[in-house]
Amino acid sequence: MNKRIGFVDYNLENFHANVYLSSVRNELKDRGYEVSGCTAMLADTGRAWAHKNQVRYFDDVEHLDQNVDCYVVLAPNNPETHLELCQQVLPMRKTTYVDKTFAPELTTAQSIFDLADRCGTSVQTTSALRYTNIQAYVDEIGKANVQHMVTWGGGSSFGVYAIHPLELAVSCMGAQVDSLMRRGTGDRSQLLLNYTSGRTAVVNVYTNSATAFAAAVTTDKSTRLITVADSTLFIDMAKAILDLFDSGKPSIDRAESLMIRQILDVAASADALKGFVTL
């Protein structure tokens, strides 16, 4: 019998809902999962999406919960709704993946983790850019050997897409960032990160341009430039979600998730444009 996933969203008509549903039904069908139900804040749109995709729609999480074993909280472009959605889902005490961006700011991110702890619910969040050939290379050479990284990413806006090249850096170098500076607020923006160990990273966010996700990884011996193999990017992300559901235990240090949110908060401040801000 398949394990049952419930989609909980703000507006189910979005790319992530479609691509994760497709992955579970097609490329990952042998993993033994199905999307057995869904609900959304925008109910009319949610019902239409559910009907189109042959997924059962429920008016609320209480009724959905009787038909699922685990949850995916979506709303990828509406992180301001994640706390409210998690307040409905996490008390059900079923393993939950929360889509990027986890929260609109650090205080809310910590509140979601605190709620999960009080409920005894396993929860994990990440950008899809955590599961790429770049991380595979870093695993091969050893995370501790990475002395410097430069990452690149595009997208339509800094607010929505900066998390992706930032996730590349933090997932490969860890959460021990002690200061940062931002250069540029237009379509070309850079985050300069200083680590406590003297290591460094530069995160380039080049919006409204044909900029591939990529990274240059520097060790004591060499620098290697790697472009993300994006053809299976969201399938690999869906695999990681199913791995979470299989184990029932997060595989990501939440300190990294919180550091990513803290960096984004500080990067949005006027002080970060003037010089390095201590975290």
Secondary structure by P-SEA (a helix, b strand, c coil): cbbbbbbbccccccaaaaaaaaaaaccccccccccccccccaaaaaaaaaaaacbbbbccaaaaaacccbbbbcccccccaaaaaaaaccccccbbbbcccccccaaaaaaaaaaaaaacbbbbbbccccccaaaaaaaaaccccccbbbbbbccccccccccaaaaaaaaacccccccccccccccbbbbbbbcccccbbbbbbbccccccbbbbbbcccbbbbbcccccaaaaaaaaaaaaaaaaccccccaaaaaaaaaaaaaaaccccccccccc
